[in-house]
Amino acid sequence: MALKGENVVVSNMKLENMFSMKGGKGEGSYANNSQAQAQHARSVLHHLEETLDRVQLDSPEVPFAVVDLGCSCGNNTISIVDAIIKHMTKRYEALGLEPPEFSAFFSDLPSNDFNTLFQLLPPLASYGGSMEECLAADDHRSYFAAGVPGSFYRRLFPARSIDVFYSAFSLHWLSQVPESVMDKNSGAYNRGRVFIHGANESTANAYKRQFQTDLAGFLKARSQEMKRGGSMFLVCLGRTSVDPTDQGGAGLLFGTHFQDAWADLVHEGLISIEKCDTFNIPVYAPSVQDFKEVVEANGSFAVNKLEVFRGGSPLVVTRPDDPADVGKALVTTCRTISGVLVDAHIGERLSEELFARIERRGTSHAKELLEKLQFFHIVASLSLA
């Protein structure tokens, strides 16, 4: 039985029913702390456009459907959908055709803050107006919008209904912490750690298998939902090392200062070692080979591009010479991404203690963080084979 919300074990919960980026529009919200993701998305925009150029154009009388899988609740998803629809509109116009009506589906887990997202959406040109009016209007969206809650590791849409799937910075999130990682009798039990980085080989392999199982489910669902001639553009955390225990930037973010802050709580007697051991970040940064194996085994998609790119730092630092600003950037990033999980596992009071220690550690290691905390991304462009 949970006591005052502080004895909840996240691993035993249905992760998809409670996990999300931090919602709302406050100082710590994802909506106000996703500038790094926006910058990384812009850096691969030309690769997205190459994918869009491969999409087969139907008759303008057939509606065109775009989906952002793992949309979260900020302006980034709106900007990307706008970019996709504008690019496709130009393709139709270049052929002397009237653009079709566009639909955009924003999809994420049911716990996502869809209310904030919908409030950020610009209005249609006029209530009940035509799509031609919408396309011609400034500061108005040129598409019909809908939210679709659910896990993208399963089916979400009718068969052959979607032209373009887009997903960024989401596929590295696993559907669950691997069961063996939570089993004290398993060689994969992640004793003394809260992340895969630096863990033993059995733990790393358990994470890898979970990632590949999840990605297989993702591809199977999309292969059924995508229209013939459709395409998909995916971006997720990746790594350059062949060793899955070396999670690169994700490892430095969650496997060092974040990990050490949990150890602080244990050493100070604020939580038990068992409480620490039953918390694991459900993230896996794959290698290109990890990703490629699943795509090839699925067999439904042709690979247009599958590469790893340097994505830059996840920290947004306005004063790099000020260690305190670096510490604040680190704790904001960690809290925005993992705060919901931490709160559910140890309660808000102890969560405050944990993140205060992360901030202090970030401040004392500011130079190292600025020099070494760099993310790499897997970028995949896929079309139905």
Buried (B, 14 or more C-beta within 10 A) or exposed (E): EEEEEBEBBBBEBEBBEBBBBBBBBEEBBBBBBBBBBBBBBBBBEEBBBBBBEBBEBBEBEEBBBBBBBBBBBBBBBBBBBBBBBEBBBEBBEEEEEEBBBBBBBBBBBBBBBBEBBEEBBBEBBEEEEEBEBBBEBEEBBBBBBEBBBBBBBEBBBEEEBBBBBBBBBBBBBBBBBBEBBBEEEBEBBBEBBBBBBBBBEBBBBBBBBBBBBBBBBBBBBBBBBBBEEBBBBBBBBBBEEEEBBBBBBBBBBBBBBBBBBBBBBBEEEBBEEEBBBBBBBBBBBBBBEBBBBBBEEBEBBEBBEBEBBEBBBBBBBEEBEEBEBBBBBBBBBBBBBBBBBBBBBBBEEBBBBBBEBBBBBBBBBBEBBBEEBBBBBBBBBBBBE
